[in-house]
């Protein structure tokens, strides 16, 4: 669950930064965007465990012909 929130925080922050960087952004939008930008809590051991669990399923499933 924490790894899902890690992805969501990074993704949300990326879009907030993109909106902030647009020349057409208003001061109000830029202020709100800066409030939305966060760095996720990094847990390298959790990340590697999830990645290894998922990667171990590679080529296990295949599409129906």
N, CA, C, O and CB atoms as a CASP TS submission, in Angstrom:
PFRMAT TS
TARGET T0000
AUTHOR 0000-0000-0000
METHOD Language model
MODEL 1
PARENT N/A
ATOM      1  N   UNK     1       0.829  -1.184   0.000  1.00  0.00           N
ATOM      2  CA  UNK     1       0.000   0.000   0.000  1.00  0.00           C
ATOM      3  C   UNK     1       0.880   1.257   0.000  1.00  0.00           C
ATOM      4  O   UNK     1       0.620   2.204  -0.742  1.00  0.00           O
ATOM      5  CB  UNK     1      -0.947  -0.007   1.215  1.00  0.00           C
ATOM      6  N   UNK     2       1.925   1.255   0.840  1.00  0.00           N
ATOM      7  CA  UNK     2       2.804   2.419   0.895  1.00  0.00           C
ATOM      8  C   UNK     2       3.473   2.684  -0.449  1.00  0.00           C
ATOM      9  O   UNK     2       3.676   3.837  -0.830  1.00  0.00           O
ATOM     10  CB  UNK     2       3.861   2.227   1.973  1.00  0.00           C
ATOM     11  N   UNK     3       3.817   1.613  -1.169  1.00  0.00           N
ATOM     12  CA  UNK     3       4.471   1.795  -2.470  1.00  0.00           C
ATOM     13  C   UNK     3       3.510   2.417  -3.475  1.00  0.00           C
ATOM     14  O   UNK     3       3.941   3.147  -4.367  1.00  0.00           O
ATOM     15  CB  UNK     3       4.997   0.451  -3.005  1.00  0.00           C
ATOM     16  N   UNK     4       2.226   2.142  -3.347  1.00  0.00           N
ATOM     17  CA  UNK     4       1.228   2.772  -4.221  1.00  0.00           C
ATOM     18  C   UNK     4       1.171   4.270  -3.933  1.00  0.00           C
ATOM     19  O   UNK     4       1.126   5.072  -4.866  1.00  0.00           O
ATOM     20  CB  UNK     4      -0.178   2.125  -4.023  1.00  0.00           C
ATOM     21  N   UNK     5       1.172   4.657  -2.669  1.00  0.00           N
ATOM     22  CA  UNK     5       1.162   6.081  -2.333  1.00  0.00           C
ATOM     23  C   UNK     5       2.442   6.766  -2.777  1.00  0.00           C
ATOM     24  O   UNK     5       2.414   7.935  -3.161  1.00  0.00           O
ATOM     25  CB  UNK     5       0.967   6.271  -0.835  1.00  0.00           C
ATOM     26  N   UNK     6       3.570   6.056  -2.732  1.00  0.00           N
ATOM     27  CA  UNK     6       4.831   6.599  -3.225  1.00  0.00           C
ATOM     28  C   UNK     6       4.675   7.027  -4.684  1.00  0.00           C
ATOM     29  O   UNK     6       5.059   8.134  -5.061  1.00  0.00           O
ATOM     30  CB  UNK     6       5.971   5.559  -3.079  1.00  0.00           C
ATOM     31  N   UNK     7       4.112   6.145  -5.491  1.00  0.00           N
ATOM     32  CA  UNK     7       3.874   6.439  -6.907  1.00  0.00           C
ATOM     33  C   UNK     7       2.906   7.613  -7.079  1.00  0.00           C
ATOM     34  O   UNK     7       3.130   8.498  -7.904  1.00  0.00           O
ATOM     35  CB  UNK     7       3.322   5.196  -7.623  1.00  0.00           C
ATOM     36  N   UNK     8       1.840   7.608  -6.297  1.00  0.00           N
ATOM     37  CA  UNK     8       0.821   8.657  -6.441  1.00  0.00           C
ATOM     38  C   UNK     8       1.375  10.030  -6.061  1.00  0.00           C
ATOM     39  O   UNK     8       1.080  11.018  -6.734  1.00  0.00           O
ATOM     40  CB  UNK     8      -0.405   8.331  -5.575  1.00  0.00           C
ATOM     41  N   UNK     9       2.162  10.109  -5.008  1.00  0.00           N
ATOM     42  CA  UNK     9       2.753  11.381  -4.583  1.00  0.00           C
ATOM     43  C   UNK     9       3.691  11.904  -5.657  1.00  0.00           C
ATOM     44  O   UNK     9       3.652  13.088  -5.991  1.00  0.00           O
ATOM     45  CB  UNK     9       3.507  11.219  -3.246  1.00  0.00           C
ATOM     46  N   UNK    10       4.536  11.030  -6.205  1.00  0.00           N
ATOM     47  CA  UNK    10       5.466  11.457  -7.252  1.00  0.00           C
ATOM     48  C   UNK    10       4.725  11.913  -8.493  1.00  0.00           C
ATOM     49  O   UNK    10       5.080  12.930  -9.088  1.00  0.00           O
ATOM     50  CB  UNK    10       6.426  10.328  -7.607  1.00  0.00           C
ATOM     51  N   UNK    11       3.704  11.177  -8.890  1.00  0.00           N
ATOM     52  CA  UNK    11       2.935  11.506 -10.090  1.00  0.00           C
ATOM     53  C   UNK    11       2.194  12.832  -9.913  1.00  0.00           C
ATOM     54  O   UNK    11       2.224  13.683 -10.802  1.00  0.00           O
ATOM     55  CB  UNK    11       1.938  10.377 -10.415  1.00  0.00           C
ATOM     56  N   UNK    12       1.541  13.008  -8.787  1.00  0.00           N
ATOM     57  CA  UNK    12       0.786  14.225  -8.501  1.00  0.00           C
ATOM     58  C   UNK    12       1.712  15.436  -8.470  1.00  0.00           C
ATOM     59  O   UNK    12       1.384  16.492  -9.010  1.00  0.00           O
ATOM     60  CB  UNK    12       0.036  14.093  -7.165  1.00  0.00           C
ATOM     61  N   UNK    13       2.865  15.276  -7.839  1.00  0.00           N
ATOM     62  CA  UNK    13       3.831  16.371  -7.751  1.00  0.00           C
ATOM     63  C   UNK    13       4.361  16.756  -9.134  1.00  0.00           C
ATOM     64  O   UNK    13       4.591  17.932  -9.415  1.00  0.00           O
ATOM     65  CB  UNK    13       4.997  15.979  -6.831  1.00  0.00           C
ATOM     66  N   UNK    14       4.548  15.761  -9.985  1.00  0.00           N
ATOM     67  CA  UNK    14       5.034  16.029 -11.342  1.00  0.00           C
ATOM     68  C   UNK    14       4.049  16.917 -12.103  1.00  0.00           C
ATOM     69  O   UNK    14       4.455  17.877 -12.759  1.00  0.00           O
ATOM     70  CB  UNK    14       5.258  14.706 -12.105  1.00  0.00           C
ATOM     71  N   UNK    15       2.763  16.598 -12.017  1.00  0.00           N
ATOM     72  CA  UNK    15       1.759  17.394 -12.721  1.00  0.00           C
ATOM     73  C   UNK    15       1.600  18.785 -12.105  1.00  0.00           C
ATOM     74  O   UNK    15       1.336  19.750 -12.822  1.00  0.00           O
ATOM     75  CB  UNK    15       0.418  16.670 -12.714  1.00  0.00           C
ATOM     76  N   UNK    16       1.757  18.894 -10.807  1.00  0.00           N
ATOM     77  CA  UNK    16       1.708  20.209 -10.159  1.00  0.00           C
ATOM     78  C   UNK    16       2.872  21.074 -10.638  1.00  0.00           C
ATOM     79  O   UNK    16       2.702  22.270 -10.878  1.00  0.00           O
ATOM     80  CB  UNK    16       1.743  20.064  -8.615  1.00  0.00           C
ATOM     81  N   UNK    17       4.046  20.477 -10.775  1.00  0.00           N
ATOM     82  CA  UNK    17       5.207  21.222 -11.262  1.00  0.00           C
ATOM     83  C   UNK    17       5.026  21.634 -12.718  1.00  0.00           C
ATOM     84  O   UNK    17       5.422  22.734 -13.105  1.00  0.00           O
ATOM     85  CB  UNK    17       6.481  20.384 -11.109  1.00  0.00           C
ATOM     86  N   UNK    18       4.436  20.770 -13.522  1.00  0.00           N
ATOM     87  CA  UNK    18       4.181  21.116 -14.928  1.00  0.00           C
ATOM     88  C   UNK    18       3.226  22.297 -15.029  1.00  0.00           C
ATOM     89  O   UNK    18       3.449  23.207 -15.827  1.00  0.00           O
ATOM     90  CB  UNK    18       3.606  19.906 -15.690  1.00  0.00           C
ATOM     91  N   UNK    19       2.167  22.293 -14.230  1.00  0.00           N
ATOM     92  CA  UNK    19       1.219  23.403 -14.242  1.00  0.00           C
ATOM     93  C   UNK    19       1.882  24.683 -13.738  1.00  0.00           C
ATOM     94  O   UNK    19       1.671  25.759 -14.297  1.00  0.00           O
ATOM     95  CB  UNK    19      -0.014  23.069 -13.385  1.00  0.00           C
ATOM     96  N   UNK    20       2.675  24.562 -12.693  1.00  0.00           N
ATOM     97  CA  UNK    20       3.386  25.711 -12.135  1.00  0.00           C
ATOM     98  C   UNK    20       4.299  26.350 -13.187  1.00  0.00           C
ATOM     99  O   UNK    20       4.426  27.574 -13.242  1.00  0.00           O
ATOM    100  CB  UNK    20       4.208  25.284 -10.903  1.00  0.00           C
ATOM    101  N   UNK    21       4.926  25.528 -14.009  1.00  0.00           N
ATOM    102  CA  UNK    21       5.920  26.000 -14.979  1.00  0.00           C
ATOM    103  C   UNK    21       5.324  26.618 -16.236  1.00  0.00           C
ATOM    104  O   UNK    21       6.049  27.247 -17.007  1.00  0.00           O
ATOM    105  CB  UNK    21       6.804  24.870 -15.371  1.00  0.00           C
ATOM    106  N   UNK    22       4.036  26.460 -16.463  1.00  0.00           N
ATOM    107  CA  UNK    22       3.430  27.014 -17.674  1.00  0.00           C
ATOM    108  C   UNK    22       3.419  28.535 -17.617  1.00  0.00           C
ATOM    109  O   UNK    22       3.149  29.114 -16.565  1.00  0.00           O
ATOM    110  CB  UNK    22       2.000  26.479 -17.859  1.00  0.00           C
ATOM    111  N   UNK    23       3.711  29.188 -18.742  1.00  0.00           N
ATOM    112  CA  UNK    23       3.701  30.647 -18.763  1.00  0.00           C
ATOM    113  C   UNK    23       2.310  31.236 -18.493  1.00  0.00           C
ATOM    114  O   UNK    23       2.196  32.383 -18.061  1.00  0.00           O
ATOM    115  CB  UNK    23       4.211  31.137 -20.100  1.00  0.00           C
ATOM    116  N   UNK    24       1.280  30.471 -18.743  1.00  0.00           N
ATOM    117  CA  UNK    24      -0.083  30.975 -18.567  1.00  0.00           C
ATOM    118  C   UNK    24      -0.614  30.798 -17.142  1.00  0.00           C
ATOM    119  O   UNK    24      -1.731  31.224 -16.850  1.00  0.00           O
ATOM    120  CB  UNK    24      -1.007  30.279 -19.535  1.00  0.00           C
ATOM    121  N   UNK    25       0.166  30.178 -16.249  1.00  0.00           N
ATOM    122  CA  UNK    25      -0.285  29.959 -14.871  1.00  0.00           C
ATOM    123  C   UNK    25      -0.427  31.287 -14.133  1.00  0.00           C
ATOM    124  O   UNK    25       0.412  32.180 -14.249  1.00  0.00           O
ATOM    125  CB  UNK    25       0.696  29.036 -14.120  1.00  0.00           C
ATOM    126  N   UNK    26      -1.506  31.388 -13.377  1.00  0.00           N
ATOM    127  CA  UNK    26      -1.721  32.595 -12.580  1.00  0.00           C
ATOM    128  C   UNK    26      -0.964  32.479 -11.260  1.00  0.00           C
ATOM    129  O   UNK    26      -0.497  31.398 -10.901  1.00  0.00           O
ATOM    130  CB  UNK    26      -3.234  32.825 -12.324  1.00  0.00           C
ATOM    131  N   UNK    27      -0.843  33.583 -10.544  1.00  0.00           N
ATOM    132  CA  UNK    27      -0.183  33.568  -9.242  1.00  0.00           C
ATOM    133  C   UNK    27      -0.889  32.610  -8.281  1.00  0.00           C
ATOM    134  O   UNK    27      -0.241  31.891  -7.520  1.00  0.00           O
ATOM    135  CB  UNK    27      -0.145  34.982  -8.648  1.00  0.00           C
ATOM    136  N   UNK    28      -2.221  32.610  -8.325  1.00  0.00           N
ATOM    137  CA  UNK    28      -2.990  31.720  -7.456  1.00  0.00           C
ATOM    138  C   UNK    28      -2.710  30.258  -7.764  1.00  0.00           C
ATOM    139  O   UNK    28      -2.532  29.449  -6.854  1.00  0.00           O
ATOM    140  CB  UNK    28      -4.480  32.002  -7.596  1.00  0.00           C
ATOM    141  N   UNK    29      -2.671  29.920  -9.047  1.00  0.00           N
ATOM    142  CA  UNK    29      -2.373  28.547  -9.438  1.00  0.00           C
ATOM    143  C   UNK    29      -0.966  28.148  -9.004  1.00  0.00           C
ATOM    144  O   UNK    29      -0.756  27.038  -8.515  1.00  0.00           O
ATOM    145  CB  UNK    29      -2.527  28.380 -10.952  1.00  0.00           C
ATOM    146  N   UNK    30      -0.010  29.044  -9.181  1.00  0.00           N
ATOM    147  CA  UNK    30       1.369  28.727  -8.819  1.00  0.00           C
ATOM    148  C   UNK    30       1.504  28.525  -7.309  1.00  0.00           C
ATOM    149  O   UNK    30       2.246  27.651  -6.861  1.00  0.00           O
ATOM    150  CB  UNK    30       2.315  29.840  -9.293  1.00  0.00           C
ATOM    151  N   UNK    31       0.792  29.329  -6.535  1.00  0.00           N
ATOM    152  CA  UNK    31       0.829  29.169  -5.072  1.00  0.00           C
ATOM    153  C   UNK    31       0.261  27.823  -4.670  1.00  0.00           C
ATOM    154  O   UNK    31       0.847  27.122  -3.845  1.00  0.00           O
ATOM    155  CB  UNK    31       0.047  30.299  -4.375  1.00  0.00           C
ATOM    156  N   UNK    32      -0.878  27.453  -5.246  1.00  0.00           N
ATOM    157  CA  UNK    32      -1.487  26.157  -4.926  1.00  0.00           C
ATOM    158  C   UNK    32      -0.612  24.999  -5.392  1.00  0.00           C
ATOM    159  O   UNK    32      -0.493  23.990  -4.697  1.00  0.00           O
ATOM    160  CB  UNK    32      -2.874  26.049  -5.563  1.00  0.00           C
ATOM    161  N   UNK    33      -0.005  25.140  -6.558  1.00  0.00           N
ATOM    162  CA  UNK    33       0.863  24.074  -7.066  1.00  0.00           C
ATOM    163  C   UNK    33       2.058  23.844  -6.149  1.00  0.00           C
ATOM    164  O   UNK    33       2.432  22.699  -5.892  1.00  0.00           O
ATOM    165  CB  UNK    33       1.348  24.410  -8.477  1.00  0.00           C
ATOM    166  N   UNK    34       2.655  24.913  -5.658  1.00  0.00           N
ATOM    167  CA  UNK    34       3.804  24.758  -4.760  1.00  0.00           C
ATOM    168  C   UNK    34       3.392  24.061  -3.460  1.00  0.00           C
ATOM    169  O   UNK    34       4.193  23.350  -2.853  1.00  0.00           O
ATOM    170  CB  UNK    34       4.433  26.133  -4.450  1.00  0.00           C
ATOM    171  N   UNK    35       2.160  24.264  -3.042  1.00  0.00           N
ATOM    172  CA  UNK    35       1.668  23.592  -1.837  1.00  0.00           C
ATOM    173  C   UNK    35       1.430  22.097  -2.082  1.00  0.00           C
ATOM    174  O   UNK    35       1.426  21.306  -1.139  1.00  0.00           O
ATOM    175  CB  UNK    35       0.370  24.256  -1.354  1.00  0.00           C
ATOM    176  N   UNK    36       1.233  21.712  -3.347  1.00  0.00           N
ATOM    177  CA  UNK    36       0.962  20.314  -3.689  1.00  0.00           C
ATOM    178  C   UNK    36       2.229  19.495  -3.922  1.00  0.00           C
ATOM    179  O   UNK    36       2.173  18.265  -3.908  1.00  0.00           O
ATOM    180  CB  UNK    36       0.097  20.253  -4.920  1.00  0.00           C
ATOM    181  N   UNK    37       3.353  20.142  -4.133  1.00  0.00           N
ATOM    182  CA  UNK    37       4.572  19.410  -4.444  1.00  0.00           C
ATOM    183  C   UNK    37       5.164  18.838  -3.163  1.00  0.00           C
ATOM    184  O   UNK    37       5.460  19.562  -2.213  1.00  0.00           O
ATOM    185  CB  UNK    37       5.594  20.321  -5.159  1.00  0.00           C
ATOM    186  N   UNK    38       5.329  17.516  -3.166  1.00  0.00           N
ATOM    187  CA  UNK    38       5.869  16.789  -2.014  1.00  0.00           C
ATOM    188  C   UNK    38       6.843  15.730  -2.506  1.00  0.00           C
ATOM    189  O   UNK    38       6.802  15.308  -3.662  1.00  0.00           O
ATOM    190  CB  UNK    38       4.732  16.141  -1.173  1.00  0.00           C
ATOM    191  N   UNK    39       7.708  15.318  -1.613  1.00  0.00           N
ATOM    192  CA  UNK    39       8.615  14.220  -1.881  1.00  0.00           C
ATOM    193  C   UNK    39       8.119  13.014  -1.098  1.00  0.00           C
ATOM    194  O   UNK    39       7.860  13.126   0.101  1.00  0.00           O
ATOM    195  CB  UNK    39      10.089  14.585  -1.501  1.00  0.00           C
ATOM    196  N   UNK    40       7.979  11.850  -1.754  1.00  0.00           N
ATOM    197  CA  UNK    40       7.475  10.680  -1.031  1.00  0.00           C
ATOM    198  C   UNK    40       8.483  10.164  -0.023  1.00  0.00           C
ATOM    199  O   UNK    40       9.680  10.435  -0.120  1.00  0.00           O
ATOM    200  CB  UNK    40       7.114   9.573  -2.004  1.00  0.00           C
ATOM    201  N   UNK    41       7.980   9.418   0.943  1.00  0.00           N
ATOM    202  CA  UNK    41       8.833   8.767   1.923  1.00  0.00           C
ATOM    203  C   UNK    41       9.534   7.601   1.231  1.00  0.00           C
ATOM    204  O   UNK    41       8.878   6.663   0.778  1.00  0.00           O
ATOM    205  CB  UNK    41       8.011   8.284   3.169  1.00  0.00           C
ATOM    206  N   UNK    42      10.854   7.657   1.148  1.00  0.00           N
ATOM    207  CA  UNK    42      11.617   6.645   0.426  1.00  0.00           C
ATOM    208  C   UNK    42      11.981   5.501   1.362  1.00  0.00           C
ATOM    209  O   UNK    42      12.560   5.710   2.428  1.00  0.00           O
ATOM    210  CB  UNK    42      12.888   7.258  -0.196  1.00  0.00           C
ATOM    211  N   UNK    43      11.632   4.300   0.946  1.00  0.00           N
ATOM    212  CA  UNK    43      11.999   3.076   1.673  1.00  0.00           C
ATOM    213  C   UNK    43      12.566   2.116   0.635  1.00  0.00           C
ATOM    214  O   UNK    43      11.826   1.371  -0.006  1.00  0.00           O
ATOM    215  CB  UNK    43      10.755   2.438   2.448  1.00  0.00           C
ATOM    216  N   UNK    44      13.879   2.142   0.478  1.00  0.00           N
ATOM    217  CA  UNK    44      14.532   1.358  -0.575  1.00  0.00           C
ATOM    218  C   UNK    44      14.277  -0.135  -0.424  1.00  0.00           C
ATOM    219  O   UNK    44      14.085  -0.825  -1.425  1.00  0.00           O
ATOM    220  CB  UNK    44      16.027   1.619  -0.570  1.00  0.00           C
ATOM    221  N   UNK    45      14.270  -0.645   0.792  1.00  0.00           N
ATOM    222  CA  UNK    45      14.020  -2.080   1.016  1.00  0.00           C
ATOM    223  C   UNK    45      12.618  -2.461   0.542  1.00  0.00           C
ATOM    224  O   UNK    45      12.437  -3.496  -0.097  1.00  0.00           O
ATOM    225  CB  UNK    45      14.192  -2.438   2.516  1.00  0.00           C
ATOM    226  N   UNK    46      11.625  -1.623   0.857  1.00  0.00           N
ATOM    227  CA  UNK    46      10.246  -1.892   0.416  1.00  0.00           C
ATOM    228  C   UNK    46      10.163  -1.864  -1.098  1.00  0.00           C
ATOM    229  O   UNK    46       9.540  -2.733  -1.708  1.00  0.00           O
ATOM    230  CB  UNK    46       9.264  -0.864   1.020  1.00  0.00           C
ATOM    231  N   UNK    47      10.790  -0.867  -1.703  1.00  0.00           N
ATOM    232  CA  UNK    47      10.774  -0.740  -3.163  1.00  0.00           C
ATOM    233  C   UNK    47      11.370  -1.988  -3.821  1.00  0.00           C
ATOM    234  O   UNK    47      10.788  -2.538  -4.755  1.00  0.00           O
ATOM    235  CB  UNK    47      11.553   0.520  -3.604  1.00  0.00           C
ATOM    236  N   UNK    48      12.519  -2.426  -3.335  1.00  0.00           N
ATOM    237  CA  UNK    48      13.173  -3.598  -3.920  1.00  0.00           C
ATOM    238  C   UNK    48      12.354  -4.861  -3.725  1.00  0.00           C
ATOM    239  O   UNK    48      12.316  -5.712  -4.614  1.00  0.00           O
ATOM    240  CB  UNK    48      14.552  -3.787  -3.318  1.00  0.00           C
ATOM    241  N   UNK    49      11.693  -5.001  -2.572  1.00  0.00           N
ATOM    242  CA  UNK    49      10.859  -6.177  -2.334  1.00  0.00           C
ATOM    243  C   UNK    49       9.684  -6.208  -3.300  1.00  0.00           C
ATOM    244  O   UNK    49       9.401  -7.242  -3.905  1.00  0.00           O
ATOM    245  CB  UNK    49      10.354  -6.194  -0.886  1.00  0.00           C
ATOM    246  N   UNK    50       9.006  -5.086  -3.446  1.00  0.00           N
ATOM    247  CA  UNK    50       7.865  -5.021  -4.380  1.00  0.00           C
ATOM    248  C   UNK    50       8.349  -5.284  -5.799  1.00  0.00           C
ATOM    249  O   UNK    50       7.743  -6.069  -6.529  1.00  0.00           O
ATOM    250  CB  UNK    50       7.151  -3.635  -4.300  1.00  0.00           C
ATOM    251  N   UNK    51       9.436  -4.631  -6.191  1.00  0.00           N
ATOM    252  CA  UNK    51       9.949  -4.795  -7.550  1.00  0.00           C
ATOM    253  C   UNK    51      10.323  -6.254  -7.811  1.00  0.00           C
ATOM    254  O   UNK    51       9.990  -6.795  -8.866  1.00  0.00           O
ATOM    255  CB  UNK    51      11.168  -3.881  -7.780  1.00  0.00           C
ATOM    256  N   UNK    52      11.006  -6.894  -6.869  1.00  0.00           N
ATOM    257  CA  UNK    52      11.402  -8.292  -7.055  1.00  0.00           C
ATOM    258  C   UNK    52      10.200  -9.219  -7.098  1.00  0.00           C
ATOM    259  O   UNK    52      10.186 -10.172  -7.877  1.00  0.00           O
ATOM    260  CB  UNK    52      12.342  -8.724  -5.944  1.00  0.00           C
ATOM    261  N   UNK    53       9.187  -8.956  -6.274  1.00  0.00           N
ATOM    262  CA  UNK    53       7.977  -9.780  -6.289  1.00  0.00           C
ATOM    263  C   UNK    53       7.253  -9.665  -7.630  1.00  0.00           C
ATOM    264  O   UNK    53       6.796 -10.665  -8.183  1.00  0.00           O
ATOM    265  CB  UNK    53       7.036  -9.370  -5.144  1.00  0.00           C
ATOM    266  N   UNK    54       7.154  -8.455  -8.144  1.00  0.00           N
ATOM    267  CA  UNK    54       6.463  -8.236  -9.423  1.00  0.00           C
ATOM    268  C   UNK    54       7.304  -8.768 -10.572  1.00  0.00           C
ATOM    269  O   UNK    54       6.792  -9.448 -11.461  1.00  0.00           O
ATOM    270  CB  UNK    54       6.159  -6.736  -9.636  1.00  0.00           C
ATOM    271  N   UNK    55       8.593  -8.457 -10.552  1.00  0.00           N
ATOM    272  CA  UNK    55       9.469  -8.880 -11.649  1.00  0.00           C
ATOM    273  C   UNK    55       9.565 -10.399 -11.735  1.00  0.00           C
ATOM    274  O   UNK    55       9.774 -10.948 -12.817  1.00  0.00           O
ATOM    275  CB  UNK    55      10.865  -8.282 -11.473  1.00  0.00           C
ATOM    276  N   UNK    56       9.412 -11.076 -10.608  1.00  0.00           N
ATOM    277  CA  UNK    56       9.482 -12.536 -10.620  1.00  0.00           C
ATOM    278  C   UNK    56       8.321 -13.149 -11.407  1.00  0.00           C
ATOM    279  O   UNK    56       8.391 -14.315 -11.794  1.00  0.00           O
ATOM    280  CB  UNK    56       9.484 -13.075  -9.189  1.00  0.00           C
ATOM    281  N   UNK    57       7.269 -12.390 -11.645  1.00  0.00           N
ATOM    282  CA  UNK    57       6.111 -12.882 -12.402  1.00  0.00           C
ATOM    283  C   UNK    57       6.274 -12.700 -13.917  1.00  0.00           C
ATOM    284  O   UNK    57       5.407 -13.097 -14.696  1.00  0.00           O
ATOM    285  CB  UNK    57       4.851 -12.166 -11.936  1.00  0.00           C
ATOM    286  N   UNK    58       7.391 -12.097 -14.320  1.00  0.00           N
ATOM    287  CA  UNK    58       7.634 -11.857 -15.745  1.00  0.00           C
ATOM    288  C   UNK    58       7.559 -13.175 -16.509  1.00  0.00           C
ATOM    289  O   UNK    58       8.135 -14.181 -16.094  1.00  0.00           O
ATOM    290  CB  UNK    58       9.015 -11.178 -15.966  1.00  0.00           C
ATOM    291  N   UNK    59       6.846 -13.155 -17.621  1.00  0.00           N
ATOM    292  CA  UNK    59       6.660 -14.306 -18.503  1.00  0.00           C
ATOM    293  C   UNK    59       5.846 -15.436 -17.871  1.00  0.00           C
ATOM    294  O   UNK    59       5.779 -16.528 -18.434  1.00  0.00           O
ATOM    295  CB  UNK    59       7.999 -14.836 -18.921  1.00  0.00           C
ATOM    296  N   UNK    60       5.231 -15.197 -16.723  1.00  0.00           N
ATOM    297  CA  UNK    60       4.394 -16.217 -16.103  1.00  0.00           C
ATOM    298  C   UNK    60       3.041 -16.301 -16.795  1.00  0.00           C
ATOM    299  O   UNK    60       2.490 -17.386 -16.978  1.00  0.00           O
ATOM    300  CB  UNK    60       4.208 -15.924 -14.612  1.00  0.00           C
ATOM    301  N   UNK    61       2.515 -15.144 -17.177  1.00  0.00           N
ATOM    302  CA  UNK    61       1.210 -15.085 -17.825  1.00  0.00           C
ATOM    303  C   UNK    61       1.387 -14.676 -19.274  1.00  0.00           C
ATOM    304  O   UNK    61       2.317 -13.951 -19.630  1.00  0.00           O
ATOM    305  CB  UNK    61       0.267 -14.105 -17.093  1.00  0.00           C
ATOM    306  N   UNK    62       0.473 -15.157 -20.098  1.00  0.00           N
ATOM    307  CA  UNK    62       0.500 -14.737 -21.497  1.00  0.00           C
ATOM    308  C   UNK    62      -0.926 -14.543 -21.998  1.00  0.00           C
ATOM    309  O   UNK    62      -1.880 -15.104 -21.458  1.00  0.00           O
ATOM    310  CB  UNK    62       1.252 -15.775 -22.374  1.00  0.00           C
ATOM    311  N   UNK    63      -1.040 -13.743 -23.030  1.00  0.00           N
ATOM    312  CA  UNK    63      -2.355 -13.430 -23.596  1.00  0.00           C
ATOM    313  C   UNK    63      -2.925 -14.668 -24.301  1.00  0.00           C
ATOM    314  O   UNK    63      -2.186 -15.530 -24.777  1.00  0.00           O
ATOM    315  CB  UNK    63      -2.256 -12.230 -24.589  1.00  0.00           C
ATOM    316  N   UNK    64      -4.243 -14.727 -24.351  1.00  0.00           N
ATOM    317  CA  UNK    64      -4.899 -15.770 -25.137  1.00  0.00           C
ATOM    318  C   UNK    64      -4.614 -15.518 -26.609  1.00  0.00           C
ATOM    319  O   UNK    64      -4.568 -14.368 -27.046  1.00  0.00           O
ATOM    320  CB  UNK    64      -6.436 -15.805 -24.864  1.00  0.00           C
ATOM    321  N   UNK    65      -4.422 -16.591 -27.381  1.00  0.00           N
ATOM    322  CA  UNK    65      -4.162 -16.413 -28.823  1.00  0.00           C
ATOM    323  C   UNK    65      -5.365 -15.837 -29.552  1.00  0.00           C
ATOM    324  O   UNK    65      -5.310 -15.627 -30.764  1.00  0.00           O
ATOM    325  CB  UNK    65      -3.771 -17.744 -29.460  1.00  0.00           C
TER
END
